[in-house]
Structures are given as structure tokens and as C-alpha cells.
Amino acid sequence: MIIKPRGTSDILPKDSPVWQKIEETARDTARIYGYGEIRFPTFESTELFARGVGDTTDVVQKEMYTFNDKDGRSMTLRPEGTACVVRSVIENGLSGEAMPLKLYYFTSCFRYEKPAAGRYREFYQFGTELFGAETPASDAQVISLADTLLKRLNIVSELKINSIGCKGCRPKYREALVSYFKSYESDLCETCRGRLQTNPMRILDCKSPICRGIAENAPKVTDYLCPDCASHLENTKSLLDGMGIKYEVDPGIVRGLDYYTKTVFEFIAPIDRDSKTGEIKRLTICAGGRYDGLVEEIGGPRLPGIGFAAGMDRLVAALRFSGEDVPVGDTPLVYIAPLGDKAAAAAQKLVYDLRQKGVYAECDIVGRSLKSQMKYADKTGAGYTVIIGDNEIETGRAILKNMKTSEQDEVEINKLDIILSKEGR
């Protein structure tokens, strides 16, 4: 038997309604914030991610799905969305439009990671990007969009923010980190020993318990911010305070991609409970930050940006865990059960007409007996049933049965759509 690749998932019809609810809520939230939808290719030139994401990151070094096309060009399945959006903004001249430019997207991404709870090799994201504003107000607006989405979904989360500085102040912090971690170099995991030379800030984000313990006493980036970055963080905090958005400043948040500058943030929420220990598992469900130099790095004009991505898989898990009523799929409003060949043809025509008028209707197409049809109608959750035979076809009238209350009414068949629309039917 052929099975799905490791780290991927099937989203079945019974699961789709909760995905659709999140997607609809995200679209509407983006709309009220003034964002327009953008779509981009599944694969891009590998150079885009090497330059944009950073060739020292784990994503580029270890996790990308890269291949040569038939012309020998190196292509990569997108591991994230921001670099793709930036490429599209540059290529399509959107940087010349009125600013700020606000974009949102739904996308699947691909990373070769070890699968775990809430982490897949193919995963889905809702993302937003805002270009052309580098004020604390733009940071607060983007964070508030994510906060609004989670609140509209009734997902209780914790917001953590930080500043990782800019090109001016980050070198001093880098020196302090290297100096600190050098004394623990032999205790660090193999990956972090490599990061010590290439990207020491990434050690702060290591999942190894030993590295995490060492990192707890590492120098804090907030102690090395230049006056401009420190002021930017304070003003962002002040605006969040003014909106009543609760947060915690966490100097340990550094994010995993090289393009981030200044403000970074994460929303963390419970997504599961360990069946044995009862311990609640909490994961980052939404994260982002500023990337003021990314557009230039990829070949465009100087254009500041900020955005976030929310993991759809994790939002689904968080929504289910929250106890919120999870939507289920639609059920037929009416099931037409025919008796005989002539009635079967009439049922097909009736169902077609009802569907043209927006009514979710079903009828038999597999040759079931009447008894089996009624069992099937009950199994589908149909709200009403109508049995039609030669007599019903001749008189144009049939019995409409309410499947919940068992109440029955004689109705005109050609007025069935109008009758069903009354009183919430």
C-alpha cells in the first residue's frame, strides 16, 4: 500500500470545517485591517532563500527541499512565505504603490525537519506582510492584527515581544554572546558549536536542554540596544499598552531567520495535553517581526517591512484544545427518496432544481431500496425527507417529513424550496 510521506497529513472532509472557519476568520480580519491577498509559486529560485532567509540558518543549511530542474537551475520548494512575497513585490513593481502596502496569504511550506506534535514537513500558514512603514505604530498594528485574529477565534494565548537590535547595535551583542558561550563551548551541542562562529544568537533558540540551560544566563540583547532601537521598543510597548494588549518582554526571543531586525514577537498557546502526565503542551502558534533590510538584500529598493505567520495546523490544534465548539460539515437540508424508475428520474430533476436555488439536497444514485434510503438519509443528517412515487408525480404533492421531530406535512413539490426556506427550514 502506498502511504503519505512522513511529516505530511491528509485533511479529511470531517476536519475541513474547522480549517475553513480559521481561514474565513483570518480573511475577514485581514480585510478589516486593509490587507489584500497575494499568491505566489510553490517553488522559487534557491538563491532567493539563500539570500533572503540567510545561508547560515538551519532552514537553508539543513531543511530545504532543493532540486535541479531540467535546465539545471537550482529550485527550492518554499520553506517560508516572506521571501516569496518580497520577491513578488520587487518583480511586480508593487514597491512603487502607495504606502503602506498591506498583503496577506495562505500558503503551504516545506521543511525537512523531524516530525513532532505541531510540526510537519509540509505545513500551512496564514501570513501578513506590511511594507513602507518603520514606525513603532506599524509594529503595534501588525501585532494587533494577530491578537485580533486569535481573540476572534477564542484562542487564549500569551504574547511575548523582544527587540534584536539593528546592524548598528547587534555586532556588540554578538561579541558579548561569543565571549559568553566560548567558555561553555565543549558543553554545547554540535549544532550550536557551529552556530558560535556563524550565528551565535541562534544558540538562544536551541531546543537542547543543555544549551537552553547555558543560554538562561547569557547576555540579554535588550542590554545592548542602541538608543534608536531601545526607543522603538519602548514606543511599541506603549502603543500596545494603549490598545490593552497584554504582553511580556522576553529577551530570549530571537527568531530563526536572519532577516529579522528590531521588533520580534510570538504568540504562545496550549495545543494538547499529555495523556499520561496531564501536562499541557504549549507551542508558538504565530510569530513574526521586522525585516527592514530584506527588500534591499533581495535586490529591491530600501523598503522597510514587518509581518507574521500563523501556523494553520497549530491554530487548528489550539482551537480544538480551547473547548470552543468546532464546526462540523454541512448536512443535506432535504433527501428525496424515489420509488421506481420514473420516480428516480423525477427525483434527479427535483434535486437539480433545488440545488440551482441554493438548497443542499440529495437523492439516491446507487439503487437502494426505500428502507435503505431512509437509513442513509438518517445517517447523512438530512433535515427533511420526501418520498415520491407515481402518485406523487401525478398529483404534484408529497409528504415532507421533519427527521428530528417526525412531524409530517403534505406539500406541493414544485414549491419545496419556498416551503423549506420558511421558519428557518
Wavefront OBJ file of the C-alpha trace (Angstrom):
o trace
v 0.000 0.000 0.000
v 1.265 3.457 -0.890
v 1.090 5.796 2.106
v 1.648 9.524 2.514
v 5.241 10.752 3.033
v 6.436 11.097 6.615
v 5.711 14.513 8.058
v 2.683 15.188 5.882
v -1.010 14.961 6.663
v -4.350 14.397 4.985
v -7.037 16.953 5.812
v -10.231 14.925 5.579
v -13.777 16.206 4.943
v -14.633 15.819 8.640
v -11.692 18.107 9.529
v -12.174 20.691 6.790
v -14.880 22.779 8.538
v -12.523 23.889 11.325
v -9.866 24.800 8.744
v -12.471 26.738 6.803
v -13.572 28.590 9.941
v -10.000 29.692 10.633
v -9.446 30.676 7.002
v -12.682 32.680 6.872
v -11.878 34.423 10.168
v -8.333 35.189 9.001
v -9.560 36.587 5.672
v -12.115 38.793 7.391
v -9.588 40.002 9.959
v -7.151 40.869 7.170
v -9.969 42.693 5.367
v -10.852 44.957 8.287
v -7.161 45.811 8.638
v -6.963 46.774 4.956
v -4.893 43.854 3.616
v -5.145 42.417 0.100
v -4.445 38.790 -0.830
v -1.294 37.754 -2.698
v -0.446 34.315 -4.115
v 2.958 33.079 -5.255
v 4.632 29.939 -6.681
v 5.214 26.734 -4.756
v 8.876 26.730 -5.795
v 11.349 29.555 -6.319
v 14.988 30.020 -7.225
v 17.157 28.614 -4.436
v 19.101 31.876 -4.412
v 16.017 33.699 -3.111
v 16.081 31.781 0.152
v 19.886 31.663 0.456
v 19.992 35.465 0.231
v 16.722 36.243 1.949
v 16.413 33.702 4.750
v 20.183 33.503 5.342
v 22.708 30.863 4.338
v 23.746 30.294 7.979
v 20.244 29.367 9.145
v 19.115 25.808 9.797
v 16.374 26.329 7.220
v 18.852 26.903 4.390
v 21.605 24.583 5.586
v 19.517 21.566 6.602
v 15.804 21.805 5.900
v 15.123 22.926 2.327
v 13.749 20.682 -0.404
v 16.049 21.672 -3.268
v 16.318 20.188 -6.760
v 17.687 20.998 -10.213
v 15.105 21.483 -12.945
v 15.541 20.153 -16.471
v 17.595 23.219 -17.417
v 19.956 22.630 -14.493
v 18.671 25.576 -12.434
v 18.530 25.122 -8.659
v 14.948 25.383 -7.384
v 13.537 25.053 -3.868
v 10.086 24.306 -2.506
v 9.246 27.385 -0.435
v 10.287 26.901 3.220
v 8.524 30.130 4.252
v 6.432 32.902 2.715
v 8.041 36.267 3.439
v 10.924 35.972 0.957
v 8.426 34.919 -1.731
v 6.256 37.964 -1.067
v 9.280 40.280 -1.155
v 10.390 38.796 -4.486
v 6.894 39.327 -5.888
v 6.717 42.904 -4.585
v 10.012 43.736 -6.315
v 9.316 41.877 -9.558
v 5.808 43.293 -9.990
v 6.699 46.874 -9.084
v 4.478 46.966 -6.004
v 7.156 48.955 -4.178
v 6.029 51.926 -6.279
v 2.468 51.840 -4.974
v 1.029 53.988 -2.190
v 2.446 53.015 1.182
v 1.944 51.242 3.437
v 1.474 48.177 1.258
v -0.509 45.514 3.137
v -0.618 41.915 1.909
v -1.831 38.586 3.277
v -1.587 34.999 2.052
v -2.365 31.364 2.728
v 0.417 29.011 1.740
v 1.906 25.589 2.238
v 5.595 25.432 3.156
v 8.140 22.620 3.116
v 10.962 21.906 5.567
v 12.832 18.668 6.134
v 12.547 18.582 9.940
v 11.978 15.747 12.366
v 8.178 15.471 12.610
v 6.681 16.133 16.037
v 3.468 17.424 17.589
v 2.526 20.574 15.722
v 5.489 20.267 13.331
v 5.234 18.816 9.840
v 7.441 18.654 6.768
v 4.607 20.142 4.779
v 2.785 22.724 6.831
v 0.316 25.523 6.219
v 0.443 29.187 7.153
v -1.637 32.316 7.187
v 0.754 35.227 6.804
v 0.703 39.008 6.564
v 3.329 41.482 5.376
v 3.314 45.278 5.710
v 5.778 47.373 3.700
v 6.727 51.032 3.724
v 6.479 51.895 7.415
v 9.223 51.600 10.024
v 7.461 53.280 12.935
v 6.511 51.642 16.222
v 2.912 52.257 15.129
v 3.343 49.771 12.275
v 4.719 47.190 14.706
v 1.777 47.681 17.054
v -0.715 47.464 14.168
v 0.704 44.174 12.886
v 0.820 42.667 16.369
v -2.744 43.850 16.980
v -3.895 42.097 13.785
v -2.550 38.788 15.073
v -4.051 39.486 18.506
v -7.434 40.267 16.939
v -7.408 37.051 14.896
v -6.692 34.878 17.930
v -9.338 36.635 20.013
v -11.936 36.229 17.253
v -11.124 32.514 17.259
v -11.427 32.464 21.071
v -7.895 31.099 21.377
v -6.296 32.186 24.653
v -2.626 32.981 24.055
v 0.350 34.770 25.559
v 2.193 37.451 23.586
v 5.947 37.740 24.014
v 7.934 40.519 22.371
v 11.580 41.493 22.100
v 13.977 43.611 20.085
v 17.023 42.011 18.488
v 18.516 45.355 17.523
v 19.788 46.601 14.192
v 23.019 46.462 12.184
v 24.388 49.220 14.383
v 23.986 47.620 17.794
v 23.855 43.910 17.024
v 27.647 43.450 16.450
v 28.364 44.413 20.082
v 25.768 41.964 21.283
v 27.225 39.290 19.030
v 30.644 39.830 20.607
v 29.140 39.501 24.086
v 27.417 36.251 23.143
v 30.535 34.735 21.599
v 32.543 35.671 24.677
v 29.944 34.100 26.977
v 29.353 30.875 25.046
v 33.085 30.321 24.387
v 33.527 29.269 27.981
v 30.817 26.621 27.519
v 31.802 25.557 24.010
v 32.589 21.960 24.908
v 29.172 21.581 26.567
v 27.177 22.914 23.630
v 25.542 20.549 21.154
v 27.315 20.032 17.846
v 24.927 22.345 16.011
v 25.423 25.178 18.490
v 29.203 24.830 18.366
v 28.876 25.631 14.676
v 26.477 28.487 15.417
v 29.025 30.007 17.763
v 31.011 31.170 14.754
v 28.251 31.777 12.225
v 25.154 32.901 14.130
v 25.517 32.865 17.946
v 22.049 34.349 18.505
v 20.575 31.081 17.248
v 22.027 29.305 20.305
v 19.397 31.116 22.364
v 16.718 29.307 20.371
v 18.214 25.809 20.643
v 15.866 23.042 21.796
v 18.604 21.060 23.573
v 18.013 21.115 27.368
v 21.768 21.582 27.972
v 22.043 24.514 25.571
v 18.855 26.000 26.983
v 20.289 25.834 30.483
v 23.504 27.529 29.403
v 21.576 30.194 27.485
v 19.499 31.187 30.523
v 22.392 33.268 31.896
v 23.606 34.591 28.543
v 23.811 38.362 27.973
v 20.424 39.902 27.154
v 20.018 41.664 23.835
v 17.943 44.411 25.461
v 21.059 45.498 27.380
v 22.890 46.191 24.104
v 20.275 48.098 22.126
v 21.271 51.421 20.619
v 19.150 54.464 21.636
v 17.052 54.217 18.462
v 16.239 50.506 18.930
v 15.565 50.959 22.642
v 13.214 53.875 21.915
v 11.485 51.876 19.181
v 10.789 49.017 21.588
v 9.515 51.323 24.328
v 7.187 53.157 21.939
v 5.855 49.848 20.590
v 5.162 48.702 24.138
v 3.414 51.990 24.899
v 1.111 51.588 21.901
v 0.283 48.006 22.868
v -0.481 49.225 26.389
v -2.791 51.846 24.923
v -4.704 49.179 22.998
v -4.969 46.989 26.076
v -2.927 44.187 24.509
v -1.088 42.277 27.226
v 2.476 41.133 26.563
v 5.717 40.049 28.185
v 9.168 41.222 27.108
v 11.225 38.065 26.578
v 14.910 38.699 25.692
v 15.196 35.044 24.662
v 13.074 35.514 21.543
v 15.419 35.802 18.562
v 13.506 34.016 15.738
v 15.223 31.589 13.398
v 15.680 33.638 10.222
v 18.471 36.100 9.509
v 16.352 38.860 8.027
v 14.748 40.000 11.302
v 15.657 43.372 12.859
v 14.343 45.276 15.867
v 10.894 44.004 16.945
v 10.214 40.265 17.062
v 7.233 38.600 18.705
v 5.492 35.287 19.350
v 2.018 34.200 20.441
v 2.081 31.000 22.504
v -0.985 28.861 23.234
v -1.864 25.419 24.635
v -2.497 22.864 21.894
v -2.588 19.498 23.664
v -2.396 17.628 26.954
v -0.115 14.676 27.654
v -2.346 11.642 28.173
v -0.007 10.162 30.794
v 1.250 13.147 32.805
v -1.601 15.566 32.179
v 0.946 18.244 31.332
v -0.298 20.880 28.886
v 1.799 21.272 25.756
v 2.263 24.892 24.689
v 3.661 25.938 21.323
v 4.205 29.084 19.307
v 1.174 29.406 17.031
v 2.009 32.783 15.489
v 5.310 34.656 15.180
v 6.930 37.453 13.246
v 8.887 40.652 13.328
v 10.545 43.461 11.385
v 12.809 42.885 8.368
v 13.865 46.375 7.303
v 16.791 45.252 5.116
v 15.243 42.254 3.366
v 13.888 44.022 0.283
v 17.304 45.528 -0.426
v 19.020 42.189 0.225
v 16.892 40.551 -2.465
v 17.578 43.329 -4.961
v 14.853 45.901 -4.416
v 14.783 49.472 -3.115
v 15.068 50.400 0.526
v 11.662 49.417 1.840
v 11.070 48.532 5.497
v 8.779 45.652 6.315
v 7.137 43.754 9.126
v 4.901 40.695 9.190
v 3.957 37.439 10.836
v 2.965 33.887 10.013
v 0.436 31.813 11.921
v 0.694 28.037 11.616
v -2.656 26.709 10.420
v -2.003 23.222 11.822
v -1.291 24.715 15.232
v -4.262 27.084 15.087
v -6.485 24.059 14.433
v -4.960 22.221 17.407
v -5.287 25.293 19.651
v -8.903 25.840 18.620
v -9.795 22.221 19.340
v -7.968 22.309 22.696
v -9.689 25.552 23.727
v -13.012 23.756 24.060
v -14.578 26.079 21.518
v -17.399 24.492 19.528
v -15.713 23.140 16.430
v -17.827 23.449 13.282
v -18.914 20.305 11.506
v -19.643 19.758 7.839
v -22.944 20.654 6.208
v -25.731 18.102 6.144
v -28.429 17.846 3.474
v -31.462 20.015 4.092
v -33.634 17.510 2.293
v -33.345 13.954 0.980
v -35.602 12.927 -1.899
v -36.389 9.183 -1.790
v -37.860 7.840 -5.051
v -39.938 4.687 -5.563
v -39.472 3.209 -9.045
v -37.616 4.199 -12.192
v -39.980 7.004 -13.181
v -39.744 8.498 -9.685
v -35.951 8.138 -9.724
v -35.747 10.306 -12.845
v -38.140 12.814 -11.293
v -36.039 12.865 -8.102
v -32.909 13.667 -10.102
v -34.702 16.614 -11.754
v -36.101 17.815 -8.428
v -32.724 17.665 -6.679
v -31.107 19.501 -9.598
v -33.715 22.277 -9.421
v -33.312 22.608 -5.640
v -29.537 22.835 -5.964
v -29.897 25.570 -8.595
v -31.801 27.543 -5.953
v -29.077 27.033 -3.343
v -30.655 24.164 -1.413
v -28.383 21.312 -0.291
v -30.433 18.332 -1.497
v -29.631 14.659 -2.042
v -31.307 11.650 -3.640
v -30.457 8.019 -4.315
v -27.912 7.300 -7.081
v -26.819 3.774 -6.118
v -30.126 1.864 -6.412
v -31.039 1.472 -2.720
v -34.367 0.116 -1.535
v -36.698 2.621 0.130
v -35.818 1.209 3.565
v -32.099 1.581 2.857
v -32.655 5.081 1.507
v -34.312 6.186 4.741
v -31.455 4.717 6.784
v -28.972 6.526 4.572
v -30.896 9.810 4.863
v -30.776 9.496 8.642
v -27.049 8.726 8.535
v -26.329 11.851 6.454
v -28.164 14.000 8.987
v -30.725 15.226 6.452
v -33.189 17.666 7.992
v -36.150 16.521 5.924
v -37.141 13.665 3.655
v -39.628 13.456 0.807
v -40.804 10.156 -0.673
v -42.048 10.341 -4.236
v -43.650 7.629 -6.357
v -46.078 7.530 -9.291
v -48.901 9.034 -7.224
v -46.777 11.969 -6.037
v -45.617 12.647 -9.591
v -49.234 12.630 -10.837
v -50.656 14.877 -8.076
v -47.596 17.125 -7.678
v -47.865 16.738 -3.916
v -45.791 14.735 -1.408
v -45.212 14.261 2.313
v -42.372 16.345 3.806
v -41.090 14.705 6.990
v -39.070 16.517 9.644
v -36.384 13.979 10.609
v -35.885 15.446 14.079
v -39.472 15.838 15.214
v -41.112 13.249 12.896
v -43.734 15.876 12.003
v -45.184 15.469 8.512
v -46.825 17.932 6.121
v -48.287 17.484 2.681
v -46.584 19.969 0.363
v -46.549 20.986 -3.281
v -43.399 19.530 -4.818
v -42.751 22.482 -7.133
v -42.815 24.826 -4.136
v -40.479 22.740 -1.980
v -37.658 25.326 -1.984
v -40.024 28.052 -0.757
v -41.519 25.796 1.908
v -38.069 24.769 3.200
v -36.965 28.384 3.438
v -39.813 29.266 5.838
v -39.275 29.284 9.577
v -35.555 28.543 9.225
v -36.046 25.304 7.340
l 1 2 3 4 5 6 7 8 9 10 11 12 13 14 15 16 17 18 19 20 21 22 23 24 25 26 27 28 29 30 31 32 33 34 35 36 37 38 39 40 41 42 43 44 45 46 47 48 49 50 51 52 53 54 55 56 57 58 59 60 61 62 63 64 65 66 67 68 69 70 71 72 73 74 75 76 77 78 79 80 81 82 83 84 85 86 87 88 89 90 91 92 93 94 95 96 97 98 99 100 101 102 103 104 105 106 107 108 109 110 111 112 113 114 115 116 117 118 119 120 121 122 123 124 125 126 127 128 129 130 131 132 133 134 135 136 137 138 139 140 141 142 143 144 145 146 147 148 149 150 151 152 153 154 155 156 157 158 159 160 161 162 163 164 165 166 167 168 169 170 171 172 173 174 175 176 177 178 179 180 181 182 183 184 185 186 187 188 189 190 191 192 193 194 195 196 197 198 199 200 201 202 203 204 205 206 207 208 209 210 211 212 213 214 215 216 217 218 219 220 221 222 223 224 225 226 227 228 229 230 231 232 233 234 235 236 237 238 239 240 241 242 243 244 245 246 247 248 249 250 251 252 253 254 255 256 257 258 259 260 261 262 263 264 265 266 267 268 269 270 271 272 273 274 275 276 277 278 279 280 281 282 283 284 285 286 287 288 289 290 291 292 293 294 295 296 297 298 299 300 301 302 303 304 305 306 307 308 309 310 311 312 313 314 315 316 317 318 319 320 321 322 323 324 325 326 327 328 329 330 331 332 333 334 335 336 337 338 339 340 341 342 343 344 345 346 347 348 349 350 351 352 353 354 355 356 357 358 359 360 361 362 363 364 365 366 367 368 369 370 371 372 373 374 375 376 377 378 379 380 381 382 383 384 385 386 387 388 389 390 391 392 393 394 395 396 397 398 399 400 401 402 403 404 405 406 407 408 409 410 411 412 413 414 415 416 417 418 419 420 421 422 423 424 425
